Amino acid sequence: MEHDLAKEPATEAAPRGRGRSRTTKAFWRKIREPLAQSRLVKNAIASLFAQFVRLVRLTNRVVEGSARFSSSAYAELEPGIIALWHGQHLLTPAYYPKRKPLVAMVSRSADAELNALMLQKFGIEAVRGSGGRENARHLDKGGARALIALKKSLADGKNVAMIADIPHGTPRDAGLGIVLLARLSGRPLLPVAITTSRRKVLEKSWDKTTINLPFGRSSIVIGTPIFVAAGADEAEMERKRQEITVALNAATAEAYRLVDGPR
C-alpha cells in the first residue's frame, strides 16, 4: 500500500509537465512566424552574425603563405570576380579590405536574407539572384537580372563575389552562371578560399557548411585567375566550368593545408 501511494504524486505531476510543454510549443509556434518576418529581429540577428565574424577575424592569426586581397599583385586583375563555394564563404566580408568596393550575389531565398543583411553591416552591396545554373542559356529572370547588375558593377570598377556551385545541387561543382558572367564582362575569375584551424562542419547540411570559430589560425588562398573569351562556345564554357571547379577545390585544399599542416 505504501509503495502504491508513493507513486501517486509522480503520476499526477506528469500530465502537468506535459501540459506546460504543449503550452510552450504552442506559444513558440504562434510567435515564430511573426518573428521571422520582423525586420527589426532580422537586423538584430544579422548584427550578431556580423559581430561574431569580426571576432573570428580578430582572433585568428593569418598564417604565413596566405594571400591578401590588398596585395598589389591583384591590382591589375581588378575588377575581378571572386568565386567561392557554398558553405565556405561566410568569412569573406571580414577578410575583404574595407576600402575596396564589393558587390555580392545573394540567393533570393528567405533563408539568404540574413546573409544579405549581414553583408550590409560590412558595407558590401548585395544583389539578389541565383546565377549558378546548369544551363547558362536558360537563366530565370531573377538570375539574369542579377548577372546584368554584376556585369554593370564590374564595368563601374567594382569587384564582385559570387557563389560558384548551384544551390542544393552538387556541392563544390561549379555551375555555368559564374562562367557566363566572366564571358560577358571579360573580367577574370578569382578562385578564393578562406578557412580557420578551429571550425565546426555541419555534416548534415547539403554543402557541409563550415562554421569558423575564434582563437586559432586562418588562411586565405587566391588561385590563378581564369579568363573566359567573349566568343566562347558551349564546349569552351564547359571546359571553363570544369577549370574553375578544379581551381576552387585546389584553393580550398591549400587553405586547409595552411592552417592544419600536412596530413
HELIX and SHEET records of a PDB file:
HELIX    1   1 GLU A    2  GLN A   37  1                                  36    
HELIX    2   2 ARG A   39  THR A   59  1                                  21    
HELIX    3   3 SER A   72  LEU A   77  5                                   6    
HELIX    4   4 THR A   92  TYR A   95  1                                   4    
HELIX    5   5 ALA A  110  ALA A  112  5                                   3    
HELIX    6   6 GLU A  113  LYS A  121  1                                   9    
HELIX    7   7 ALA A  136  HIS A  138  5                                   3    
HELIX    8   8 LYS A  141  ALA A  155  1                                  15    
HELIX    9   9 GLY A  177  SER A  185  1                                   9    
HELIX   10  10 GLU A  234  ASP A  260  1                                  27    
SHEET    1   A 7 ASN A  60  VAL A  62  0                                        
SHEET    2   A 7 GLY A 216  ILE A 222  1                                        
SHEET    3   A 7 LEU A 189  THR A 196 -1                                        
SHEET    4   A 7 ILE A  81  LEU A  84  1                                        
SHEET    5   A 7 ASN A 159  ILE A 163  1                                        
SHEET    6   A 7 LEU A 102  VAL A 106  1                                        
SHEET    7   A 7 GLU A 125  ARG A 128  1                                        
SHEET    1   B 2 ARG A 199  VAL A 201  0                                        
SHEET    2   B 2 THR A 210  ASN A 212 -1                                        
END                                                                             
